[in-house]
């Protein structure tokens, strides 16, 4: 027998402090109680990478198939959801060239589009267009301050390649008027000439105001009237000798747009300026 404390059995009684390791005895058995074990997706709730074969997943935003999509279609700004008329007007100003965003840095390249393929998806309300060759489809970006206005940079409406592309279904090509259609193996046309008037006049005087226009059948020689040289917006334009209403736009070198673009034969490259009525 040992004497008991007066506090023995009271709720306020405390066990003496224990030292040393606590040993769980017997070992954990999940069939007899709750145990903390390594994650096993077949036996419990685990936070793991999305596996669509094991349950519903939230896929990345796809503007081509998702109507309510709060993310940008390919990174960057929101997709444009305004009217087709604003895009048509922008394409007229850019001579059907768009700026296609390449990565998150905002770098872009210029690609010629086929304006006849312009359409607005009735579900997503996004505006799409196909390139001149009918190879790819693109979705237009919206101005950062207003999604009802197209994003414009350096006079080009901005876009990105649309995901999950299906057949473009282009209309038959217009063989009566080919505009700057690049030859096979060169899908990216030169940019617009960004140099000075003095440099342009100097080079064209050396060429006797002759230049080449690229077509699928090969270069076509044109001669321009030097008295018709003028600037429209940010492009340099001149009329054809003997038919000054037939206008051509001067192109810039891909590596340095302040220099005139030239082909393998050393001839200055131009493209036909299409006169489009209305936006």
Buried (B, 14 or more C-beta within 10 A) or exposed (E): EEEEEEEEEEEEEEEEEEEEEEEEEEEEEEEEEEEEEEEEEEEEEEEEEEEEEEEEEEEEBBBBEBEEBEEBBBEBBBBBBBBEEBBBBBBBBBBBBBBBBEEEEEEBEBBBBBBEBBEBBEEBBBBBBBBBBBEBBBBBBBBEEEBEBBBBEEBBBBBBBBBEBEEBEBEEBEEEEBBBBBEEEEBEBBBBBBBEEEEBBEBBEEBEBEBBBBBEEEBEEBEBBBEBBEEEEEBBBBBBBEEEEBBBBBBBBBEEBEBBBBBEEEBBBBBBBBEEEEB
